[in-house]
């Protein structure tokens, strides 16, 4: 069959038939009209959050979203979680909390074998689903309103629970890079399952990112800086074009050796919080550099100010 015929069939279903090599300017925006926002990952403990807030205020640099407690919210006690929620609420920052730890820490080792890694990170059995949902519900009771999700089955289940009234309507779910989606079709599926925002894999080209934007309405979370373990991307000079073709988008800032796996992983419970707090300040500085790069080269793109109304800010 001719590939053009396949493209036509894809386009009937709302999926671009080719990557968007013409790099069209996105016509979509955040509810406040902004093109882009800033996201910092690895805000693991209250003292790290304290440093991020302080540096943000010193630099007059809004930070909109915090990917938090990647080591697993289970490993903070309730007093720490309450402090975390209160500080974020006062700073008007959205918190996307990571429930767990779960699948990578249990008895199933297929995921960490060379070939098993291709099977991806998913929750194992109903007991694990029950455990991770319990963690989420506990954190909802404390006041958190945003959660990181890896598993499409869990995403579907959580949103069905929202429909049934078991989870508050204002809770949002962000799909992680670990879910491994990299196309407009993957983004479409996640949006249909109730994702509020999603993080495609980090090594996509601008035409590939632009094709994803054409198929979905939710924000795209774009890694502009990523750890060495994922490839060590620093795409600051692509920031203006990313803002133009991906809007609305969150710029994800995640430097370092590794995220959650392998030697040098930063998001582990035994990593020194002083070092993480220092990294938090560095990430705010990088956000400022990215913002300045965009404004110098594509000033039409606006960034949200502090605390736009649609953020999933905690309600302690």
HUHUMO-V791367 format. One record per residue. N is the residue number from 1. RES is the residue in one small letter. PHI is phi in degrees with one decimal (* if undefined). OMEGA is omega in whole degrees, 0 to 359 (* if undefined). D_CENTER is the distance of its C-alpha to the mean C-alpha in whole Angstrom. Layout:
BEGIN
n->{N	N}
res->{RES	RES}
phi->{PHI	PHI}
omega->{OMEGA	OMEGA}
d_center->{D_CENTER	D_CENTER}
END
This chain:
BEGIN
n->{1	2	3	4	5	6	7	8	9	10	11	12	13	14	15	16	17	18	19	20	21	22	23	24	25	26	27	28	29	30	31	32	33	34	35	36	37	38	39	40	41	42	43	44	45	46	47	48	49	50	51	52	53	54	55	56	57	58	59	60	61	62	63	64	65	66	67	68	69	70	71	72	73	74	75	76	77	78	79	80	81	82	83	84	85	86	87	88	89	90	91	92	93	94	95	96	97	98	99	100	101	102	103	104	105	106	107	108	109	110	111	112	113	114	115	116	117	118	119	120	121	122	123	124	125	126	127	128	129	130	131	132	133	134	135	136	137	138	139	140	141	142	143	144	145	146	147	148	149	150	151	152	153	154	155	156	157	158	159	160	161	162	163	164	165	166	167	168	169	170	171	172	173	174	175	176	177	178	179	180	181	182	183	184	185	186	187	188	189	190	191	192	193	194	195	196	197	198	199	200	201	202	203	204	205	206	207	208	209	210	211	212	213	214	215	216	217	218	219	220	221	222	223	224	225	226	227	228	229	230	231	232	233	234	235	236	237	238	239	240	241	242	243	244	245	246	247	248	249	250	251	252	253	254	255	256	257	258	259	260	261	262	263	264	265	266	267	268	269	270	271	272	273	274	275	276	277	278	279	280	281	282	283	284	285	286	287	288	289	290	291	292	293	294	295	296	297	298	299	300	301	302	303	304	305	306	307	308	309	310	311	312	313	314	315	316}
res->{x	x	x	x	x	x	x	x	x	x	x	x	x	x	x	x	x	x	x	x	x	x	x	x	x	x	x	x	x	x	x	x	x	x	x	x	x	x	x	x	x	x	x	x	x	x	x	x	x	x	x	x	x	x	x	x	x	x	x	x	x	x	x	x	x	x	x	x	x	x	x	x	x	x	x	x	x	x	x	x	x	x	x	x	x	x	x	x	x	x	x	x	x	x	x	x	x	x	x	x	x	x	x	x	x	x	x	x	x	x	x	x	x	x	x	x	x	x	x	x	x	x	x	x	x	x	x	x	x	x	x	x	x	x	x	x	x	x	x	x	x	x	x	x	x	x	x	x	x	x	x	x	x	x	x	x	x	x	x	x	x	x	x	x	x	x	x	x	x	x	x	x	x	x	x	x	x	x	x	x	x	x	x	x	x	x	x	x	x	x	x	x	x	x	x	x	x	x	x	x	x	x	x	x	x	x	x	x	x	x	x	x	x	x	x	x	x	x	x	x	x	x	x	x	x	x	x	x	x	x	x	x	x	x	x	x	x	x	x	x	x	x	x	x	x	x	x	x	x	x	x	x	x	x	x	x	x	x	x	x	x	x	x	x	x	x	x	x	x	x	x	x	x	x	x	x	x	x	x	x	x	x	x	x	x	x	x	x	x	x	x	x	x	x	x	x	x	x	x	x	x	x	x	x	x	x	x	x	x	x	x	x	x	x	x	x}
phi->{*	-68.8	-64.3	-61.8	-66.2	-64.9	-58.8	-62.3	-65.4	-63.1	-66.8	-61.0	-101.7	83.6	-110.4	-54.4	-76.6	-141.9	-62.0	-86.6	-67.1	-81.1	47.7	-66.6	-71.1	-65.1	-97.7	-97.4	-142.7	-68.2	-56.4	-86.6	91.4	-76.0	-90.5	-147.7	-139.9	-112.3	-127.4	-118.9	-97.5	75.8	-87.1	-86.1	-145.3	-54.7	-68.1	-69.3	-60.7	-57.1	-66.2	-62.7	-61.8	-61.1	-68.1	-61.3	-71.9	-61.7	-91.2	52.7	-119.2	-61.6	-115.4	-94.6	-136.9	-122.2	-86.0	-123.1	51.4	-62.0	-67.6	120.1	-63.4	-56.9	-88.0	-104.7	-77.8	-64.5	-64.9	-65.3	-63.7	-66.0	-61.9	-60.6	-62.1	-65.5	-62.9	-64.5	-63.4	-66.9	-85.7	58.8	-111.2	-74.4	-113.4	-104.8	-86.6	-100.1	-74.0	119.6	-75.5	-134.9	-56.2	-72.1	-105.3	-94.7	-77.7	-77.7	-109.8	-56.7	-57.8	-99.7	-86.9	-55.7	-85.2	-64.2	-61.0	-68.3	-78.1	81.4	-97.0	-138.6	-80.1	-110.6	79.7	-72.4	-61.1	-67.1	-60.0	-62.1	-66.2	-70.2	-68.5	-60.2	-61.6	-62.6	-64.3	-60.4	-72.6	-62.5	-61.5	-76.0	130.6	-73.9	-129.2	-136.4	-139.7	-86.4	-126.8	-106.4	-98.3	-63.3	-63.9	-63.9	-58.1	-59.5	-63.0	-62.5	-73.2	-66.0	-67.0	-62.6	-60.9	-83.2	86.5	-80.4	-125.2	-58.1	-63.7	-85.9	-78.3	-118.8	-125.3	-105.5	-90.9	-78.6	-58.7	-68.7	-71.6	79.8	-81.8	-147.1	-146.4	-61.6	-64.8	-61.8	-62.3	-63.0	-61.6	-62.9	-63.6	-64.0	-82.9	107.3	-65.1	-91.7	-169.8	-146.6	-111.3	-69.0	-58.8	-86.6	-100.0	-76.5	-77.1	-60.5	-61.1	-67.7	-62.7	-64.6	-68.2	-62.6	-58.8	-64.5	-96.5	-130.0	-106.1	-70.5	-59.4	-103.1	-99.2	-106.9	-70.5	-100.0	-138.3	-144.8	-58.6	-58.2	-62.4	-96.4	129.7	68.4	-75.6	-131.6	-114.0	-56.5	-70.7	-87.5	-52.9	-59.3	-71.3	-60.7	-61.0	-69.1	-92.3	-103.9	-52.3	-80.5	-140.9	-102.4	-87.3	-93.7	-117.8	-144.6	-78.2	129.6	-79.0	-158.3	-81.6	-124.1	-138.4	82.2	-60.6	80.8	-60.8	-84.4	-97.3	-124.1	-64.7	-95.1	-74.9	-60.0	-70.8	-64.8	-65.4	-64.5	-64.3	-61.5	-61.5	-58.6	-66.1	-62.0	-64.0	-63.5	-60.7	-62.9	-59.4	-63.8	-62.3	-62.2	-59.9	-64.1	-60.2	-66.6	-66.8	-73.9	-111.9	-148.3	-64.8	-62.4	-77.8	-102.5	-109.1	-61.1	-80.1	-72.7	61.4	-58.6	-64.7	-86.8	-68.6	-86.4	-73.8	-57.2	-124.2	-68.3}
omega->{177	181	177	177	177	178	179	179	177	184	175	182	176	179	179	181	176	168	188	184	178	177	181	176	179	176	184	184	169	181	179	179	183	178	187	177	183	180	177	179	173	174	198	186	181	181	176	177	179	180	180	179	181	181	178	180	178	183	184	185	180	169	191	187	179	172	200	176	180	176	179	183	177	187	167	177	187	178	178	179	179	177	181	181	182	180	180	179	180	179	181	177	176	176	170	186	179	179	178	13	182	200	184	183	186	186	181	186	180	185	186	174	183	180	180	180	180	182	174	185	180	177	191	175	182	178	179	175	179	181	183	177	175	178	179	182	177	182	173	179	179	175	181	185	179	185	178	182	179	192	180	177	177	179	178	183	180	181	172	177	173	180	181	180	180	176	182	184	185	177	180	181	178	180	187	171	182	175	169	181	188	183	177	180	177	178	179	179	181	178	178	181	175	177	176	184	180	185	176	176	196	188	180	176	177	176	178	177	180	179	176	181	181	187	187	179	184	178	173	180	190	174	175	170	182	187	178	183	179	182	176	183	169	189	186	182	174	183	180	179	175	179	184	187	185	186	358	182	169	173	183	184	189	179	175	182	183	180	188	184	175	179	179	179	185	189	177	185	183	180	185	183	176	177	179	177	177	179	177	178	179	180	176	177	179	177	178	179	179	180	180	178	180	183	179	188	178	187	176	182	179	177	177	172	181	168	175	192	185	179	177	180	180	179	184	*}
d_center->{38	37	34	34	35	32	30	32	31	27	28	29	26	24	23	24	27	26	23	23	25	27	23	24	22	20	22	19	17	16	18	20	20	18	16	14	12	11	8	9	8	11	13	15	18	19	21	18	17	20	20	17	19	22	21	19	22	25	23	23	19	17	13	12	8	9	7	10	13	11	15	15	16	19	20	20	23	24	25	22	20	22	22	18	18	21	20	17	19	21	19	17	14	11	10	8	10	10	14	16	17	18	19	19	21	24	27	26	26	25	22	23	26	26	26	24	21	21	21	17	16	17	19	22	25	25	26	22	21	23	22	18	19	21	19	17	20	21	18	18	22	21	19	16	14	10	9	7	9	10	14	15	18	16	14	18	19	17	18	21	22	20	23	26	25	24	20	20	20	17	15	11	9	6	6	6	7	10	11	12	13	14	16	17	19	15	13	16	17	13	14	18	16	15	11	10	7	6	5	9	11	11	15	16	18	18	21	18	15	18	19	16	16	19	19	16	16	12	10	9	6	8	9	12	13	12	15	18	17	15	18	17	16	17	17	18	21	19	17	20	20	16	16	19	18	15	15	13	10	8	9	7	10	11	14	17	19	16	13	14	17	21	23	21	18	17	15	18	20	23	22	23	22	24	22	18	20	21	18	16	19	19	15	16	19	17	15	19	20	17	18	22	22	20	23	26	25	24	25	25	21	20	17	17	19	18	17	17	18	16	13	13	15	16	20	22}
END
